[in-house]
């Protein structure tokens, strides 16, 4: 979400940079513009029906999620939500939106990542929620925002591995406890699928879908109809030029990840599932079919075609060198007017 903060100071947290009188000048009009843009993005990604589960990282508190779910166009979709209350010094948390019409909440808890209080800062809690699906299956969901790469990827890797171990330990217990365990882990892991937190710590329990993700809409897809914007250019210290393109001329095939850093796409945002999700067969059989009945206790996803990076033209911009990248809210402290420095990642599940 790239710092979805409200415009009020929360006592005990360092949120001063996102206040109206700060250098960023984070005002109410900018806040509500961002809220509206996030809601429009989620509606556009949903296509014909609301998304059942939405994980949001880098949000400040319950208030910003209440505003998103009750005071934007999401209000008519009836989302309920869960928010963690971590000890992160900036007050950053994670939030899980869910459709109560398809997923009935059974329980939820915040998993607190251990840390050395003498030498380390606390990080974000991991949200663990348990749902009952329409046919009675139990679904366990983990939403995480792992520690950043501050100090370098290798130096900071142990902190992310520690957070991953907390998910792995809980997942191991659930795989032994549940008769038909179905697990999903998602969020900003600040690690690639090949990094130790995922490849070594989580892979025995969860399968990473992110490496299979391709940009959506594809070249043959039509984006939701909208009036083409006039081309505009913004020069910020001669570093970035923004070109708004019409859907007909837009090509997102160069989008190779969800995060763009130092001229390279990265896949640090993750969706992982327990291994029993994975199939390459689309379950299209009718409910009375015996083949369907044999799979009735399964959630299924096809990594080769059910995992997408949502990359429409309104979430992207083009640099002077011709590189597409996410249209950010801020460039340093300069207000840039975009939605986020990450692109959404989504997956279809069949059940």
PyMOL commands that set and color helices and strands:
alter all, ss='L'
color gray80, all
select helices_A, chain A and resi 16-18+28-46+62-70+73-77+153-177+196-202+210-212+275-277+290-294+313-315
alter helices_A, ss='H'
color red, helices_A
select strands_A, chain A and resi 53-59+79-83+93-99+104-111+126-132+138-145+183-188+206-208+214-216+259-261+264-266+269-274+307-310+316-318+324-326+330-331+334-335+344-347
alter strands_A, ss='S'
color yellow, strands_A
deselect
rebuild
show_as cartoon
